[in-house]
Amino acid sequence: MKKIIAIAFLLFSFQYLIAQSSDAPLLVKQGKDLLAQTKEEDALEKFKGALKSDPNNYEAAWHASLMCSRIGNRQADENKKKEYFVVAKQYAVKSLKLNPADAESNFVMAVAMGRMALISGSKDKVAASRDIKNYADLAIKYNPNHAGAWHVLGKWNYEVANLNFAERAVANSLFGGLPEGADVKTAIDCYNKAISLDSENVLFYLDLAKAYQNIELDPKANETLKKALTLKPKVKDDNNYLLQCKKMLDDIQAD
């Protein structure tokens, strides 16, 4: 009898594990459906649930990382931002362990590190710069048509080209200088490449316009912002990005 009970318990446990594991694909699908409705916080919970059900679910891991980066970027409190970005990086690390030779795992790591770098001190910001570019380059290597990775590479070029004196001093004294080749014109090329691959992403146009304005190409910035303002919001942040585009355009036209 004891043997029968033990076998029955093992069968039940095995069936339970299978049932739990089978929840993950459904939860990922539900998360992606919520993303299409711009419900990113709800989508994140679905992806987290999928990872509880199946810790090796790659799609849930990289989606969870990207959601944490996006949601964190909207936080008004800097400590909350950091909390989200730390978790975003943790999910990115998991993604890379599950599938290191894929565009998405490298892309979300570049995004998580890039977001954290933008709110970090000079030392941490400069220290992260090489890794951010490395992950963005790898994402493009594994998928040359990854619009998000091209945007990250553009952002990297723009930010490195605009490091202040203190940040450049840190780079020279602690890290042997800055990575070579970063400039705003390269950023513009990368942003334009991203737009050619995803012409409905408001953020791509906003960052491109900032780059044009940075090198005093206001007519180009003006044209880019006008294009952005014809787009419909696709993700939760787009309404805010469109407001920024409108303000930028008004400021340029007022000069």
C-alpha positions as CSV (number, residue, x, y, z in Angstrom):
1,M,0.0,0.0,0.0
2,K,2.8,2.4,0.9
3,K,4.4,1.7,-2.4
4,I,1.2,2.5,-4.3
5,I,0.7,5.7,-2.4
6,A,4.3,6.7,-3.1
7,I,3.9,6.0,-6.8
8,A,0.5,7.9,-6.9
9,F,2.2,10.9,-5.1
10,L,5.0,10.9,-7.7
11,L,2.6,10.8,-10.6
12,F,0.5,13.6,-9.1
13,S,3.7,15.7,-8.6
14,F,4.8,15.1,-12.1
15,Q,1.4,16.0,-13.5
16,Y,1.4,19.2,-11.4
17,L,4.8,20.2,-12.7
18,I,3.6,19.7,-16.3
19,A,0.5,21.7,-15.6
20,Q,2.6,24.5,-14.1
21,S,5.0,24.5,-16.9
22,S,2.2,24.6,-19.5
23,D,1.0,27.9,-17.9
24,A,4.1,29.8,-19.2
25,P,3.3,30.0,-22.9
26,L,-0.2,31.2,-22.1
27,L,1.0,33.8,-19.7
28,V,3.5,35.1,-22.2
29,K,0.8,35.4,-24.8
30,Q,-1.4,37.2,-22.4
31,G,1.5,39.5,-21.6
32,K,2.0,40.3,-25.2
33,D,-1.7,41.0,-25.7
34,L,-1.6,43.4,-22.8
35,L,1.4,45.1,-24.4
36,A,-0.6,45.7,-27.5
37,Q,-3.1,47.5,-25.3
38,T,-0.3,49.6,-23.7
39,K,-0.9,48.0,-20.3
40,E,2.8,47.5,-19.5
41,E,2.5,47.1,-15.8
42,D,-0.1,44.3,-16.2
43,A,2.0,42.7,-19.0
44,L,5.0,42.7,-16.6
45,E,3.0,40.7,-14.1
46,K,2.2,38.1,-16.7
47,F,5.8,37.8,-17.7
48,K,6.9,37.4,-14.1
49,G,4.2,34.8,-13.7
50,A,5.4,32.9,-16.7
51,L,8.9,32.8,-15.2
52,K,7.6,31.5,-11.9
53,S,5.9,28.7,-13.9
54,D,8.9,28.1,-16.1
55,P,12.2,29.8,-14.9
56,N,13.7,28.9,-18.3
57,N,11.2,30.7,-20.4
58,Y,13.4,33.0,-22.5
59,E,10.7,35.1,-24.1
60,A,9.2,35.9,-20.6
61,A,12.7,36.8,-19.3
62,W,13.6,39.4,-22.0
63,H,10.1,40.8,-22.1
64,A,10.2,41.3,-18.3
65,S,13.6,43.1,-18.6
66,L,12.3,45.4,-21.3
67,M,9.1,46.2,-19.3
68,C,11.2,47.0,-16.2
69,S,13.4,49.4,-18.2
70,R,10.3,51.1,-19.7
71,I,8.3,51.4,-16.5
72,G,11.4,52.5,-14.5
73,N,12.1,55.2,-16.9
74,R,8.7,56.7,-16.2
75,Q,9.2,56.9,-12.4
76,A,9.5,60.4,-11.0
77,D,11.5,59.3,-8.0
78,E,15.1,58.4,-8.9
79,N,15.3,55.7,-6.3
80,K,12.3,54.0,-7.9
81,K,14.0,54.3,-11.3
82,K,17.1,52.6,-10.0
83,E,15.0,49.8,-8.4
84,Y,13.4,49.0,-11.7
85,F,16.6,49.3,-13.7
86,V,18.4,46.9,-11.2
87,V,15.6,44.3,-11.8
88,A,15.7,45.0,-15.5
89,K,19.4,44.1,-15.6
90,Q,18.7,41.0,-13.5
91,Y,16.2,39.8,-16.0
92,A,18.6,40.7,-18.8
93,V,21.3,38.6,-17.2
94,K,18.8,35.7,-17.0
95,S,18.0,36.2,-20.7
96,L,21.6,36.1,-21.7
97,K,22.2,32.9,-19.7
98,L,19.2,31.3,-21.5
99,N,20.1,32.5,-25.0
100,P,23.3,34.5,-25.3
101,A,23.4,34.4,-29.1
102,D,20.2,36.2,-29.8
103,A,19.4,39.8,-30.5
104,E,16.7,40.3,-27.8
105,S,18.8,39.2,-24.8
106,N,21.7,41.5,-25.9
107,F,19.2,44.3,-26.7
108,V,17.5,44.3,-23.3
109,M,20.9,44.3,-21.5
110,A,22.0,47.3,-23.5
111,V,18.7,49.0,-22.7
112,A,18.9,48.2,-19.0
113,M,22.5,49.3,-18.7
114,G,21.9,52.4,-20.8
115,R,18.9,53.5,-18.6
116,M,20.9,53.1,-15.5
117,A,23.9,54.9,-17.0
118,L,21.8,58.0,-17.7
119,I,21.0,58.5,-14.0
120,S,24.4,57.4,-12.7
121,G,27.5,59.4,-11.6
122,S,30.4,60.1,-14.0
123,K,32.4,57.0,-13.0
124,D,29.6,54.5,-13.3
125,K,28.3,56.1,-16.5
126,V,31.7,56.0,-18.2
127,A,32.4,52.5,-16.9
128,A,29.2,51.2,-18.5
129,S,29.7,52.8,-21.9
130,R,31.8,50.1,-23.4
131,D,29.5,47.3,-22.3
132,I,26.4,49.1,-23.6
133,K,28.0,49.4,-27.0
134,N,29.1,45.8,-27.0
135,Y,25.6,44.5,-26.2
136,A,24.0,46.8,-28.9
137,D,26.6,45.6,-31.4
138,L,25.9,42.0,-30.6
139,A,22.1,42.6,-30.9
140,I,22.7,44.0,-34.4
141,K,25.1,41.1,-35.2
142,Y,22.4,38.6,-34.4
143,N,19.7,40.6,-36.1
144,P,20.9,43.4,-38.5
145,N,17.3,44.6,-38.8
146,H,16.6,45.1,-35.1
147,A,15.3,48.7,-35.0
148,G,15.6,49.0,-31.2
149,A,19.3,48.0,-31.2
150,W,20.0,50.6,-33.9
151,H,18.3,53.2,-31.7
152,V,20.4,52.1,-28.7
153,L,23.5,52.4,-30.7
154,G,22.4,55.9,-31.8
155,K,21.7,56.9,-28.2
156,W,25.1,55.6,-27.2
157,N,26.9,57.7,-29.8
158,Y,24.9,60.8,-28.9
159,E,25.5,60.4,-25.1
160,V,29.3,59.6,-25.4
161,A,29.8,62.5,-27.9
162,N,28.1,64.8,-25.3
163,L,30.0,63.7,-22.2
164,N,31.0,66.7,-20.1
165,F,34.5,67.6,-19.0
166,A,34.3,65.8,-15.7
167,E,33.1,62.6,-17.4
168,R,35.8,62.7,-20.0
169,A,38.4,63.3,-17.2
170,V,37.1,60.1,-15.5
171,A,37.3,58.2,-18.7
172,N,40.9,59.3,-19.3
173,S,42.1,58.7,-15.8
174,L,40.3,55.4,-14.9
175,F,39.5,53.7,-18.2
176,G,42.2,54.7,-20.6
177,G,39.9,57.1,-22.5
178,L,36.6,56.9,-24.3
179,P,35.6,54.3,-26.9
180,E,36.7,55.7,-30.3
181,G,34.3,56.7,-33.1
182,A,31.4,58.1,-31.1
183,D,29.9,61.3,-32.6
184,V,26.6,62.9,-33.2
185,K,26.7,62.3,-37.0
186,T,27.0,58.6,-36.4
187,A,24.1,58.8,-33.9
188,I,22.0,60.4,-36.7
189,D,22.9,57.6,-39.1
190,C,21.9,55.0,-36.5
191,Y,18.6,56.8,-35.7
192,N,17.8,57.0,-39.4
193,K,18.5,53.3,-39.7
194,A,16.2,52.6,-36.8
195,I,13.4,54.7,-38.4
196,S,13.9,52.9,-41.8
197,L,13.2,49.6,-39.9
198,D,10.3,51.0,-37.7
199,S,8.9,54.2,-39.1
200,E,6.1,54.5,-36.5
201,N,8.3,54.7,-33.4
202,V,7.9,58.2,-31.9
203,L,11.0,58.0,-29.7
204,F,13.2,57.4,-32.7
205,Y,12.1,60.7,-34.3
206,L,12.4,62.6,-31.0
207,D,15.9,61.5,-30.5
208,L,16.8,62.1,-34.1
209,A,15.5,65.7,-33.8
210,K,17.6,66.3,-30.7
211,A,20.7,65.1,-32.5
212,Y,20.0,67.4,-35.5
213,Q,19.4,70.3,-33.1
214,N,22.6,69.4,-31.3
215,I,24.7,70.1,-34.5
216,E,22.5,73.1,-35.4
217,L,20.5,71.5,-38.2
218,D,17.3,73.1,-37.1
219,P,15.5,72.7,-40.5
220,K,16.2,68.9,-40.3
221,A,15.0,68.8,-36.7
222,N,11.9,70.7,-37.7
223,E,11.1,68.3,-40.5
224,T,11.7,65.3,-38.2
225,L,9.4,66.6,-35.5
226,K,6.6,67.3,-38.0
227,K,6.8,63.7,-39.1
228,A,6.7,62.5,-35.5
229,L,3.6,64.5,-34.9
230,T,1.7,62.6,-37.6
231,L,2.2,59.3,-35.8
232,K,-0.3,57.6,-33.5
233,P,0.7,56.4,-30.0
234,K,1.8,52.8,-30.0
235,V,3.3,52.3,-26.5
236,K,2.5,53.9,-23.2
237,D,5.2,56.5,-23.3
238,D,4.3,57.8,-26.8
239,N,1.9,60.5,-25.6
240,N,4.6,62.0,-23.5
241,Y,7.1,61.8,-26.4
242,L,4.6,63.5,-28.7
243,L,4.2,66.3,-26.2
244,Q,8.0,66.7,-26.1
245,C,8.0,66.8,-29.9
246,K,5.4,69.5,-30.0
247,K,7.3,71.6,-27.5
248,M,10.6,71.2,-29.4
249,L,8.9,72.1,-32.6
250,D,7.3,75.2,-31.1
251,D,10.6,76.3,-29.6
252,I,12.4,75.9,-33.0
253,Q,9.7,77.8,-34.8
254,A,9.7,80.6,-32.2
255,D,13.4,81.3,-32.8
